[in-house]
Amino acid sequence: MKQPEAVKIFSLLNLFWGIWGAPFGFFVAIYLAQTGVSDSNIGLLFGVNSLMGLVVAFPSGILSDRFNPVRAMLVGLIITAPFYFAITLTDSFLLLLLFFVLDSFGANLYSIAADSTMYRAIESTKGKAFGTVHLLNNLGVAAGALVGGYAIAYYGFRGLGLLALLPIIAVIALALQLPRAKVKLAKLSLSSYLQEFRRKEFLLLAVVAFLLAYHWGTEKTSFPLYASNILFLSSQQLGLLFFLNLLIYAIGGLLAGRLIDISKHRTRLFILGLVISAAGSLLYSSSYDFGSALLARLLHDSGDAMLGVSLMFAISVIAGRERMGGAVGAMYIIYILANFTGAVASGYINQYFGYPTAIQVSALLTLASAAVLALTVLSKISKSPFAAKSKSSPPLPSSLH
């Protein structure tokens, strides 16, 4: 498959996958609360869904390396497709728990197989390609949130569950257009993966990504609550705030991708993104009305857009093609652990020290990520995971890239 065709297919895959996934973050918790599920049980359901990713992420990555990744994608889609509709069919907590477990398994199996296939297929102008994928995915999330809200208003959550099958069908149709022949791989042992993960560049990427991804957990527990309970923003203002944030994040990723392709200093670009993200968080923690909160969040999401696409680039070049699935699975584990840690820790900080403090702690850890990366590379302890070049990129200097 030629790269332009691959970028088109994966962009559309991410668009429809974003549409399908949006209701999970925006509406599922609300639906469960309305049906009488307690707050503690809702937290347990989402916690199990998240932590199940730790169990299935790495095995899913190995499966996508050893077998036809398209087949793994299709199996994952079939398993996760009924989730929204299935949870409307029962009041049993144990069945709900089963559905959340199956959703986690299917979604991780699909996502890791799809990402590893995409990283193998895109070999040049990676930044532009990943920026385009990033843009379409986030536009899909925005569209999914908008359409999902109207679907629930007119047809109820069960109606949403049926309508949600449409984007899944589109994803399946697009996945079937990918080459069915499996990647030509040797029989890789577990030790070969462990050897890959012990490389200094990979360990550095894991530490940097963990410190960065902590604030994604904070965003779930502190950012919206600060806007609602401290700034007293209305539902309309909250909707506008989140929509504009997502729009900037989507467009910013596209622009950042183009910068990554032409820049000789990708590590510096990533550090700049970390600083901008942290500055936006600090300003947000002291915002006092809708306008100041909007400006702070737009700054924050501009930095996050640079980080998201940069991480995609780093993962695509740090691992060999034959172990790409394992590398993607390992990074998923890092993201899950960081999200879980950020969400739990921020929840406690919210309760005992307040929302601003939780947001400020997340910003400091984001700055710590920048410091770790800069000091490690400048002291030549490790090469930068962002320094590798794609085929069309100019050579990078040996200093801080």
N, C-alpha and C positions, 0 to 999 in steps of 0.2 A: 504494500500500500504506500503510495506517495504521500509525502508529508502534508501538502495542502488538503488532501482528502482526509487524512487522519485528524488534522486540526479541526476541520469542519464537523466530522462525526463526533469527536470528543467534546467539542463546544456544545453541540446539540444534546449529547448525552448528559452533560452537566447542567444544561438549561432545564431539561425535563426532570432530572434527578433533584434539582433544587426546588422545582415546583412541588414534587411529591414530598420532599422532606420538610418543607416549611411548616405545615400544620403540627408536626411533632413538637417543635419548639414553641409555637405560638398558641395552640389551642387544646392539645391533649390534656394538659394539667387542668385547664379550666373545665373541660368536659368531665373529667374524673371527679373533680370537686362538686360539680353540679349533680352528679349521680350518687353522691353520698360517701365517696371514698375519703377517708381522713387525710389530713395534711401529712401525718407521719407515714401513712401507707403510700401516698403519692410520692413522697421522697424516697421511700424504699423501692418502689417500682422503677423510678428513674435512675436511682443508684445502681440497682441490679443491671439495668439496661446498659449503663455506662461501664460498670466493672466487668460485665460479660465480654466486653471488647478486649479486656486483658487476656482472657482465656482463648479467644478465637482469632485475635489479630495476627499473631506470628504463624500459627498453623495455616491460616488462610493465605498468608503470603507465600509459604512454602508450597501449598497446593497450586497456587497460580504460577509458580516456577516449574513445577514438575509435570503439570497437566495442562490441557488446553485452557488458557485463562478465560476465553469467551464462554466455555462451558461453565466455569466457576461463576462468571457473572450471571449467567442465565439461572443457575440454581439459586444463587443468592436473591435474585429478583423475585423468583417464584415463591421463595420462603417468606420474604418480607412484604410482598404485595397485599395480602389480605389484612394487614395489621389494623388499619383504621376501622375497617368494617367489623373485624373480629371482636374488638374490645366493646362494641355496642351490643354484642349478643349474650353477654353474661354479667352477672353481679358477683360472681365468685372471685374472691381475691386470688386464689391459687391459679385459676384459669387466666386471669389478667397477668399474673406473674409469668406464666408460661408464654403468653403472647409477647410480653416484653422481652423475654429471653430469646424467642424465635426471631423477633425483629432485629435484635442486636446481632445474632448470628448471620442472618441473611444480609443485613445492611453492610456489615463488615466484610463478609465474603465478597459481595459485589464491589464495594468501594475499593478494596485492596487489589482485587484482580483488575478492575478498570484502571486504577491509577498506575499500577505496574505496567500494564499494556500501553498506556499513554506515554509513560516515561521511555519505554523502549522505542515507540514509534516516532517520537519527536527528537530528532538528532541535530537540527540546526535552528538558528534564530529561536532558541528555546524561550527567551524572555518574552518575545512577542507572542509566541504560541501559547505559553502559559498565562500571559496577561489576557488573551482573548478567552481562554477557557474560564479564567477567574471572573471575567466580566459577565459571561453568559450564565455561570452558576449563580452569581449573586442577583442578577436580574431575575432568574428563575425563582429564587427564594422570595424576592419582593413580590413577584407575580403570584406565587403560591400563597403568600400571606394575604394578599388582597382578595384573590378569588376564593380562598378558603373561608374568609370571613363572610363573604356574600353567600357562599354555598351553605354554610351553617345557618345563616339567618333565614334562608328560604327553604332549605330542605332538611335541616337538622344535621347532627353529626353523622348519623348513619348514611344520609345522602352524600355527605362529604366522603365517607368511606368508599362509596360506589364510584363517585366522580374521580377519586384519587387513583382508580385503576387506569384511567386514560393516560396520564403521564407515564405510568409504569409500562403500559403497552407500547408507548412511543419509545421508551428506553430499550425494551426488548427488541423492537423492530430495528433500531439503530445498531444494537449490539450484534444482531445477526448479519450486519453488513461488514463487520470486522473479519479479517482473515481467520479461517477456522483451524488452519494448521498450527500445531503447537510449536512453541519456541524450541529450537534444537538445543537441548541441554544435556550435559553429562549428569550422571547420577551423583548429586551433591550430598555430602554427608553433613550432619549437624555441625561438626567441627569446622567445616568450611565457612558456615555462617558466623560462628563464634569468632573465627579468625578475622572475618570482615568487620565485625562489630568492635573488635579490640583495636582497630586502627585509630590512631590519635585524632585524625580528622573526623571520624564518625563519633567518637566519644565527645569531642568538642562540640559538634553539632547537637548531640543529645543534650548536653548540659545547657547550651545556649537556648535550645528549643524549649526545654523544661522551664527555665526561668521566665522566658517570654510567655509561654502558654499558661502559666499560673494566672495571668490577668484575664484569660478567657473564662476561667472559673469565676473570677470576681465579677465579670460582666453579667453573669447569670444571677448573682445574689446581691450585688451592691449597686451597680449602675442604675438599673430601673427603679429600685427601691428608693434611692437617693432622689431621683427625679419625682417620684410619686409622693413620698412621705416627707421630704425636706423642702423641695421646691414647689410642691403641691400643683404639679402640672396636670391639666385636664387630660382626659383620654384622647381628645383630638390633638392636643399638643404632643402627647406621648407618641401617637401614631405618626405625626409629621416629623418628630425628632428621629424616630427609628427609620422612617423611610428615607430621609435625607442622609442619615448616616450610611445606610446601605448603598445608596446611590453613589456617594463619594467613595466608599470602599470599592465598589465595582469599577467605576471609571478610573480611580487611582491605581488599581491593579493593572489595568490595561496600559496606562502611561508608564508605570514602573517597569513593566515587562520590556517596553521599548528601550528604557534607560539601561536595563541589565544587559541587553544585547550590544549596546555601543560603548558601555562604560569599561574603563580599564581598572576601575576601583570598586568592584562589587562588594567587597567587605566593608568599605567605607559607606557605601550606599545602604547596606543593611544596618550598620551602626547608626546612621542618620535616621533611618526609619524607627529604630528603637528609641532614640532621643525624642523624636517628634511624638511618638506614641505616648511615652512617659510624660512629656510636657503637657499633652492634651489631657491626660488623666489628672495630673496635679491641678491644672486649671479648672477641670470639671469638679473636683472636690471642693473648690471654693466658689463655684458659680452660685448666683443668687436669683436668677430668673430664667425664663425660656431662652432669651437671646444669648446670654452668657453661656448657658449650658450648650446651646446649639453650636456656637463658635468653638467651644472647647472640644466637643465631640467630633466636629468636622476635622479639627486639627489631629485629634487622636486617630481617627479612621484613615486619614491620609497617610499617617505613619504605618498603621496596620496593613494598609494595602501594599506598601513597599515590602513589608515583612512576609506577607502571605505568598507573594509571587517569588520572592527570593528563596524561601524555604522550598518551594516546588523545584526551583532551579537546582538548589544544592542537592536535594534527594536524587534528582535525575542524573547527576554527574558523579556522585560519591560512590555509587555501587555499580558493579558490573552487571551487564544485561542478564546474565544467567542467575544472579541472586537478587534481582530487582524486587521481586515480590517479598522476599524476606526482609529487605531493607525498609520497604514501605510498611510492612507489618510491625517492625520494630519501632519505627517512628510513630505509628498509630498508638502503640503502647505508651510512649513518652507523652504524647498529647493527652491521652486518657488520664494518666496519672497526674499530670499537671493540672488538667481541668478539675479533676476530683479534689486534689489538694487545695486549689484556689477557691473552689466553691465551699468546701467544708471550713477551711480556715477563715475565709471572709465572713461566713455566716456567724462564727463565734466572735470575730472582731466587730461585726455589725452590732451584736447584742451587747457587748461589754464596753466598746470604745466608740461606736458610732460608724455610720456609713462613710464619712469623709476619711477616717483613719484607714478603713479597709481598702479604699481606692488608692490612698497614698502609699500604703504598703505594696500594693501591686505595681505601682509606678516605680518604686525603689527597686523592686526585683527586676523590672524591665531594664532599668539603668544598670543593674548588676550584670545582666546578660550582656550588655554592651561592653562593660568593663572586662568581663571574663574573656570575651572574644578578642578585644583589642590587646589586652596584656598577654594573652597566650600566643597570639600571632607575632606581636612585636618582639617578645622575648624568644621567639623561634622554638617554643616548646612543641608547637604543632603548626602545620600549614593550615591555611584557612579553608574550610569546607566550601566556601563560596568562590574560591580562586580558580577552580577548573574552568576551562573554556569550552564553549560549544563550537561546532565546526566552522561557523561563519564569524566567530569572534576574533578580535585581535589578540596577540599574546599579552599576557599579564606580567607586570613587573614583579620582582621577587620580594619587594617590600610589602607594606600593608595594602592589599588590593582593594 
